[in-house]
Amino acid sequence: MTTAAIEAAHEEQRKIANKRNAQALLGRSPQDTGASWFNYVFLTFVILVGMWPLYWAGVMSTWEGEDKIYTVGAPNVLPDFSGQGFLFNWRVITSQINPPGYPEYQSVDFLNSFKNSLIVVAVVVTATLFFCSLAGFAFAKLRFRGRDPLFYFVVLTLTIPAQLGIVGAYQIMERLGWVDTLFAVTVPALVSAFGVFYMRQFIEDAIPDELIESARVDGASTFRVYLSLVVPIIRPAMGVLGLITAVGAWNEYIWALVAVGNSDAQTIGPALHNLRAGSTPKTGIILTGAFLASLPLLVLLAIAGRQIVRGIMEGAVKT
Amino acid sequence: MSATSDAAAAAVTGTGATKVDARPRGPKKSSIWARFDHAVVPYILISPFFILFVAFGIFPIVYSALISFQTYRNEYPRYISGESQVLFTRRWAGLENYQKVITSSDFGQALFNTFGLFIFSLIPQLLFALIIASLLNRRLRAQTFFRVGILVPYITPIVASSLVFVTFFAERYGQANWLLGLISFGAINHDVVAGDPGTNVPGIDWRNTRLASWTALVIMINWKWTGYNALLYLAAMQSIPKDVYEAAALDGAGAWRQLWSITVPMIRPMVIFTVVLGTIGSLQLFAEPVLFDINPETGDGGGNRHLWRTVAQLIWRVGWKDTNFGYAGAMSWVLFVVVVLVAAFNAWLTNRLGGRR
């Protein structure tokens, strides 16, 4: 009896309080709530943890030899710019010098693999943007027989793991004579199902049908419409897709390892792998390679981070 | 999307959302060209994509299925001859490779490792991502900085970051053991070894037990993907209507309660998406376990007892070290079937768990 009465009283009190606060509660969604100091501290911590490996690799790249790793007590976490540490490491990974006690990094020419990766990224990004936007435009805005089934097919393949075809792909490359050439890592990446999907979604929303219709009334051919009308409008989406494609191509590992692993066509992924291989790998050398390999994408993120973030968030919402 | 298209839409006053009729009505075009432009050009536009995609995306998959029914191997793989002696056998073998996959303990063990790593990495990863996303989903100063900042692991080459983590988890002088030593875990006493780097430091040997090696790998995986998933969750959270939260606040729900009772159920499609994506990704785990080995080129992977050897790693070993392509192809296909089943099961499970509220 008394319990119920107390509860009822509490309930009454709460209702009054709620009514009083109703006005204040508007605008109480998370987006409208100011972040507390805890938010900032926590997020800053998360970002520091995310950056730590790169920082550590950068630090190690300035150390000559391995002595500084073997410290007693707190680990050494500061770069050393006093000596020629970075120059020394650079010369080793580019095979200019081969100091005693170091393994012969014969299978690694870091500069060459850097160049190879740049070529691959440039070709892959250009081709992906062109082919995927063409197909995306056709799927979004043109009428042709079999359009919808073909598009569903593209969407379906998005869920197939890339590694499934690796054995078959290698045999095909061998038959074509492309193993250990840049063709092997470039040609299969020239198009992506995700690219077509992303472009189609963007074009569908961004370009009104009437606009294309009016261009046609003026006598523009389909390809003319693509070039003069579609391409200028979808430029931001192309930027986003280009960045995401570049990240993927630069970071390619398992396929690059089997297709060009030990050749002059070696890209960054297998080059780093080979720095790690061998009986006496040198930590400083490995991390110098890791640091240098990470730099281009880090620069890209610094310049175009906003677009990359937007691409990931937009692409996901539409999926 | 952009101001351009809005202006364009305003400039053109038309009705109906029908698809564009490809027939040009301009007076200058001949009708043959018009018909060509209408009927053939769309196929020309999609053909570069489909030709390349079928040749290098679909055909390899079909072809590896074909190879999986063959005995296709080098009779002198590196571990027998030690040299690059080559004698390829290639003949039909029926289900022999599949039988081997199912009965071999190697594959079973690799599947066990892959699953273990998948479960122990995906769950904490998505929980962390959820928390980070909900913290990002506030009125935040330097918003762009934080969003871009959490993407640093995503753009770091996976080989590069794995190599750094290998030094982090070194048994001697690794920072992980040093950190654990600070809280007297693993009983590292650097004073004992002062001046004698040869002494065996009694820290955790990260490659010696399954628990230790899995912990190290799970940390590597989650380091890489948590930020990315957080951005996906953030995207979904921002499309939740604000008045839902206002109503909840009126009923006295606190921030934590709001997260679990409103945010999570409302972003359920995205949670399912990340679970499926994460399943497909984790079951193909390759870079971290390979580079975690003392020497990724020799040995059979996953340490002496293959404690952390994953299926993808095993496929690589069997295909390109033992040059037994038929067996590797069969393993790929078994893995694929497992991936599909698990992804479907996870989607179903996530759907149900979310549905209970």
Chai-1 contact restraints between the chains, C-beta under 6 A:
chainA,res_idxA,chainB,res_idxB,connection_type,confidence,min_distance_angstrom,max_distance_angstrom,comment,restraint_id
A,L25,B,A249,contact,1.0,0.0,6.0,A-B,restraint_1
A,L25,B,L250,contact,1.0,0.0,6.0,A-B,restraint_2
A,L26,B,E246,contact,1.0,0.0,6.0,A-B,restraint_3
A,R28,B,Y245,contact,1.0,0.0,6.0,A-B,restraint_4
A,R28,B,E246,contact,1.0,0.0,6.0,A-B,restraint_5
A,R28,B,A249,contact,1.0,0.0,6.0,A-B,restraint_6
A,S29,B,K242,contact,1.0,0.0,6.0,A-B,restraint_7
A,S29,B,Y245,contact,1.0,0.0,6.0,A-B,restraint_8
A,P30,B,N137,contact,1.0,0.0,6.0,A-B,restraint_9
A,P30,B,R138,contact,1.0,0.0,6.0,A-B,restraint_10
A,T33,B,R138,contact,1.0,0.0,6.0,A-B,restraint_11
A,G34,B,R139,contact,1.0,0.0,6.0,A-B,restraint_12
A,A35,B,R138,contact,1.0,0.0,6.0,A-B,restraint_13
A,A35,B,L140,contact,1.0,0.0,6.0,A-B,restraint_14
A,N39,B,L135,contact,1.0,0.0,6.0,A-B,restraint_15
A,N39,B,R138,contact,1.0,0.0,6.0,A-B,restraint_16
A,F42,B,L135,contact,1.0,0.0,6.0,A-B,restraint_17
A,L43,B,L135,contact,1.0,0.0,6.0,A-B,restraint_18
A,L43,B,F146,contact,1.0,0.0,6.0,A-B,restraint_19
A,I47,B,G149,contact,1.0,0.0,6.0,A-B,restraint_20
A,G50,B,V152,contact,1.0,0.0,6.0,A-B,restraint_21
A,G50,B,P153,contact,1.0,0.0,6.0,A-B,restraint_22
A,M51,B,V152,contact,1.0,0.0,6.0,A-B,restraint_23
A,P53,B,S161,contact,1.0,0.0,6.0,A-B,restraint_24
A,P53,B,V164,contact,1.0,0.0,6.0,A-B,restraint_25
A,W56,B,V164,contact,1.0,0.0,6.0,A-B,restraint_26
A,A57,B,V164,contact,1.0,0.0,6.0,A-B,restraint_27
A,I69,B,Y173,contact,1.0,0.0,6.0,A-B,restraint_28
A,Y70,B,Y173,contact,1.0,0.0,6.0,A-B,restraint_29
A,Y70,B,P197,contact,1.0,0.0,6.0,A-B,restraint_30
A,V72,B,H190,contact,1.0,0.0,6.0,A-B,restraint_31
A,V72,B,A194,contact,1.0,0.0,6.0,A-B,restraint_32
A,G73,B,H190,contact,1.0,0.0,6.0,A-B,restraint_33
A,P75,B,Q175,contact,1.0,0.0,6.0,A-B,restraint_34
A,P75,B,W178,contact,1.0,0.0,6.0,A-B,restraint_35
A,F131,B,P48,contact,1.0,0.0,6.0,A-B,restraint_36
A,F131,B,F49,contact,1.0,0.0,6.0,A-B,restraint_37
A,L134,B,L45,contact,1.0,0.0,6.0,A-B,restraint_38
A,A135,B,I46,contact,1.0,0.0,6.0,A-B,restraint_39
A,A135,B,F49,contact,1.0,0.0,6.0,A-B,restraint_40
A,A138,B,P42,contact,1.0,0.0,6.0,A-B,restraint_41
A,A138,B,L45,contact,1.0,0.0,6.0,A-B,restraint_42
A,A138,B,I46,contact,1.0,0.0,6.0,A-B,restraint_43
A,K141,B,V20,contact,1.0,0.0,6.0,A-B,restraint_44
A,L142,B,P42,contact,1.0,0.0,6.0,A-B,restraint_45
A,R143,B,K19,contact,1.0,0.0,6.0,A-B,restraint_46
A,F144,B,P42,contact,1.0,0.0,6.0,A-B,restraint_47
A,P161,B,I280,contact,1.0,0.0,6.0,A-B,restraint_48
A,P161,B,Q284,contact,1.0,0.0,6.0,A-B,restraint_49
A,P161,B,V339,contact,1.0,0.0,6.0,A-B,restraint_50
A,Q163,B,Q284,contact,1.0,0.0,6.0,A-B,restraint_51
A,Q163,B,A312,contact,1.0,0.0,6.0,A-B,restraint_52
A,L164,B,I61,contact,1.0,0.0,6.0,A-B,restraint_53
A,L164,B,S332,contact,1.0,0.0,6.0,A-B,restraint_54
A,L164,B,F336,contact,1.0,0.0,6.0,A-B,restraint_55
A,G165,B,P60,contact,1.0,0.0,6.0,A-B,restraint_56
A,G165,B,I61,contact,1.0,0.0,6.0,A-B,restraint_57
A,G165,B,S64,contact,1.0,0.0,6.0,A-B,restraint_58
A,V167,B,S64,contact,1.0,0.0,6.0,A-B,restraint_59
A,V167,B,I67,contact,1.0,0.0,6.0,A-B,restraint_60
A,V167,B,G319,contact,1.0,0.0,6.0,A-B,restraint_61
A,V167,B,F325,contact,1.0,0.0,6.0,A-B,restraint_62
A,V167,B,A328,contact,1.0,0.0,6.0,A-B,restraint_63
A,V167,B,G329,contact,1.0,0.0,6.0,A-B,restraint_64
A,V167,B,S332,contact,1.0,0.0,6.0,A-B,restraint_65
A,G168,B,P60,contact,1.0,0.0,6.0,A-B,restraint_66
A,G168,B,Y63,contact,1.0,0.0,6.0,A-B,restraint_67
A,G168,B,S64,contact,1.0,0.0,6.0,A-B,restraint_68
A,A169,B,P60,contact,1.0,0.0,6.0,A-B,restraint_69
A,I172,B,P60,contact,1.0,0.0,6.0,A-B,restraint_70
A,P188,B,F56,contact,1.0,0.0,6.0,A-B,restraint_71
A,L190,B,L52,contact,1.0,0.0,6.0,A-B,restraint_72
A,V191,B,F49,contact,1.0,0.0,6.0,A-B,restraint_73
A,V191,B,L52,contact,1.0,0.0,6.0,A-B,restraint_74
A,V191,B,F53,contact,1.0,0.0,6.0,A-B,restraint_75
A,V196,B,F49,contact,1.0,0.0,6.0,A-B,restraint_76
A,A206,B,M1,contact,1.0,0.0,6.0,A-B,restraint_77
A,A206,B,S5,contact,1.0,0.0,6.0,A-B,restraint_78
A,P208,B,A9,contact,1.0,0.0,6.0,A-B,restraint_79
A,D209,B,V20,contact,1.0,0.0,6.0,A-B,restraint_80
A,E210,B,V12,contact,1.0,0.0,6.0,A-B,restraint_81
A,E210,B,G14,contact,1.0,0.0,6.0,A-B,restraint_82
A,L211,B,A8,contact,1.0,0.0,6.0,A-B,restraint_83
A,L211,B,V12,contact,1.0,0.0,6.0,A-B,restraint_84
A,I212,B,V20,contact,1.0,0.0,6.0,A-B,restraint_85
A,E213,B,V20,contact,1.0,0.0,6.0,A-B,restraint_86
A,S214,B,V12,contact,1.0,0.0,6.0,A-B,restraint_87
A,R216,B,P24,contact,1.0,0.0,6.0,A-B,restraint_88
A,V217,B,R25,contact,1.0,0.0,6.0,A-B,restraint_89
A,G219,B,P24,contact,1.0,0.0,6.0,A-B,restraint_90
A,G219,B,G26,contact,1.0,0.0,6.0,A-B,restraint_91
A,G219,B,K28,contact,1.0,0.0,6.0,A-B,restraint_92
A,S221,B,D37,contact,1.0,0.0,6.0,A-B,restraint_93
A,T222,B,D37,contact,1.0,0.0,6.0,A-B,restraint_94
A,T222,B,V41,contact,1.0,0.0,6.0,A-B,restraint_95
A,I233,B,T4,contact,1.0,0.0,6.0,A-B,restraint_96
A,I233,B,S5,contact,1.0,0.0,6.0,A-B,restraint_97
A,V247,B,I155,contact,1.0,0.0,6.0,A-B,restraint_98
A,N251,B,P157,contact,1.0,0.0,6.0,A-B,restraint_99
A,N251,B,I158,contact,1.0,0.0,6.0,A-B,restraint_100
A,Y253,B,V159,contact,1.0,0.0,6.0,A-B,restraint_101
A,Y253,B,A287,contact,1.0,0.0,6.0,A-B,restraint_102
A,I254,B,F286,contact,1.0,0.0,6.0,A-B,restraint_103
A,V258,B,W320,contact,1.0,0.0,6.0,A-B,restraint_104
A,G269,B,V159,contact,1.0,0.0,6.0,A-B,restraint_105
A,L272,B,V159,contact,1.0,0.0,6.0,A-B,restraint_106
A,R276,B,P296,contact,1.0,0.0,6.0,A-B,restraint_107
A,A277,B,P296,contact,1.0,0.0,6.0,A-B,restraint_108
A,A277,B,E297,contact,1.0,0.0,6.0,A-B,restraint_109
A,T283,B,T167,contact,1.0,0.0,6.0,A-B,restraint_110
A,I286,B,L163,contact,1.0,0.0,6.0,A-B,restraint_111
A,A290,B,A160,contact,1.0,0.0,6.0,A-B,restraint_112
A,A290,B,L163,contact,1.0,0.0,6.0,A-B,restraint_113
A,A290,B,V164,contact,1.0,0.0,6.0,A-B,restraint_114
A,A293,B,P157,contact,1.0,0.0,6.0,A-B,restraint_115
A,A293,B,A160,contact,1.0,0.0,6.0,A-B,restraint_116
A,S294,B,T156,contact,1.0,0.0,6.0,A-B,restraint_117
A,S294,B,P157,contact,1.0,0.0,6.0,A-B,restraint_118
A,S294,B,A160,contact,1.0,0.0,6.0,A-B,restraint_119
A,L297,B,I155,contact,1.0,0.0,6.0,A-B,restraint_120
A,L301,B,I155,contact,1.0,0.0,6.0,A-B,restraint_121
A,G305,B,V148,contact,1.0,0.0,6.0,A-B,restraint_122
A,R306,B,T144,contact,1.0,0.0,6.0,A-B,restraint_123
A,V309,B,R147,contact,1.0,0.0,6.0,A-B,restraint_124
A,V309,B,V148,contact,1.0,0.0,6.0,A-B,restraint_125
A,I312,B,L231,contact,1.0,0.0,6.0,A-B,restraint_126
A,M313,B,L231,contact,1.0,0.0,6.0,A-B,restraint_127
A,M313,B,A235,contact,1.0,0.0,6.0,A-B,restraint_128
A,A316,B,L232,contact,1.0,0.0,6.0,A-B,restraint_129
A,A316,B,A235,contact,1.0,0.0,6.0,A-B,restraint_130
A,V317,B,A235,contact,1.0,0.0,6.0,A-B,restraint_131
